[in-house]
Amino acid sequence: MFLHIGSNVLISARKVIVIYDVKAKKNDVFLAALRERDKVRDISEQEPKSCIVTDDCAYLSSISVATLQSRFKCCQKAWKNGPCLGQKLWQND
């Protein structure tokens, strides 16, 4: 299953570690450390709203955390029960 995170970017939902709000100041140090290691990909077309951390890198997206979490939950349900509403939009296999 793939998760659409904005700007025509799909990532494997199984690689997602966490999705969080970039405006939460408690994550500034974490994001700065990733930037120092060149592990941040900014795909937002405007001010980023969320950060999607995978086992490879972190993506900054202009899609809200709530929307991404909803899409991710759909992927989780599909792993257990088969396709759910909206799956065809995000599935690439």
Backbone torsions as a table, in degrees:
resi	resn	phi	psi	omega
1	MET	NA	144.5	-179.3
2	PHE	-120.5	146.7	-178.4
3	LEU	-111.4	123.1	177.3
4	HIS	-82.0	118.8	-175.8
5	ILE	-111.1	9.3	177.4
6	GLY	111.9	161.9	177.7
7	SER	50.3	40.9	179.6
8	ASN	58.2	31.3	178.9
9	VAL	-107.7	127.3	174.8
10	LEU	-115.5	137.0	175.0
11	ILE	-127.4	156.0	177.2
12	SER	-66.7	125.3	-180.0
13	ALA	-63.4	-27.5	179.8
14	ARG	-70.0	-18.0	-180.0
15	LYS	-89.2	-8.5	-177.2
16	VAL	-71.8	127.1	177.0
17	ILE	-98.0	-46.2	179.9
18	VAL	-156.4	151.7	173.0
19	ILE	-124.6	124.5	-179.6
20	TYR	-140.5	164.0	-179.4
21	ASP	-79.0	124.0	-178.6
22	VAL	-70.1	-16.7	179.4
23	LYS	-80.0	-8.6	176.7
24	ALA	-73.8	111.0	-173.3
25	LYS	-61.8	-24.9	-178.0
26	LYS	-65.7	-14.9	-179.3
27	ASN	-98.5	0.2	-178.0
28	ASP	-59.1	-42.3	-178.2
29	VAL	-66.4	-42.4	178.9
30	PHE	-60.7	-47.8	-178.9
31	LEU	-65.4	-38.6	177.9
32	ALA	-62.7	-39.9	178.7
33	ALA	-64.5	-39.7	176.9
34	LEU	-65.9	-38.7	178.7
35	ARG	-64.2	-39.3	178.1
36	GLU	-60.8	-32.0	180.0
37	ARG	-91.2	7.5	-179.3
38	ASP	57.8	43.3	-177.8
39	LYS	-112.9	17.4	-179.5
40	VAL	-115.3	129.7	176.1
41	ARG	-116.8	113.6	-179.5
42	ASP	-90.0	105.8	179.5
43	ILE	-104.8	3.8	-178.9
44	SER	-71.4	140.5	178.2
45	GLU	-91.9	-4.2	177.0
46	GLN	-148.0	-156.5	179.6
47	GLU	-63.5	128.5	-179.2
48	PRO	-66.7	143.8	178.0
49	LYS	-109.3	-26.5	-175.1
50	SER	-139.7	160.2	174.9
51	CYS	-126.3	126.7	179.2
52	ILE	-109.6	112.3	-179.1
53	VAL	-96.1	125.8	176.9
54	THR	-116.9	179.5	178.4
55	ASP	-72.8	-11.0	178.9
56	ASP	-97.7	-46.6	-174.1
57	CYS	-163.9	-173.4	175.2
58	ALA	-118.7	139.7	179.1
59	TYR	-111.9	133.1	171.8
60	LEU	-97.1	125.7	-174.4
61	SER	-126.3	150.6	175.9
62	SER	-87.9	2.7	176.7
63	ILE	-86.9	138.6	-176.2
64	SER	-66.7	155.8	178.1
65	VAL	-59.1	-42.9	-178.5
66	ALA	-59.7	-43.7	179.4
67	THR	-65.5	-44.7	179.5
68	LEU	-64.3	-40.5	178.9
69	GLN	-65.2	-37.6	176.9
70	SER	-62.6	-44.9	177.5
71	ARG	-63.2	-40.3	-179.6
72	PHE	-65.3	-41.6	178.3
73	LYS	-61.7	-36.1	176.9
74	CYS	-61.7	-42.1	177.5
75	CYS	-63.0	-42.5	179.8
76	GLN	-62.2	-42.5	178.1
77	LYS	-63.3	-39.1	-179.4
78	ALA	-65.7	-34.9	177.7
79	TRP	-61.8	-36.0	-175.7
80	LYS	-89.9	-42.4	-168.2
81	ASN	-119.2	0.0	-173.7
82	GLY	95.9	-175.1	-173.0
83	PRO	-57.6	145.2	173.6
84	CYS	-123.6	172.7	-178.8
85	LEU	-54.7	127.4	177.7
86	GLY	92.3	-8.6	-175.7
87	GLN	-59.5	-41.1	-176.7
88	LYS	-60.6	-26.1	178.4
89	LEU	-69.7	-27.2	-172.7
90	TRP	-113.1	-13.5	-178.1
91	GLN	-83.7	138.3	-176.5
92	ASN	-121.0	5.3	179.9
93	ASP	-119.5	NA	NA
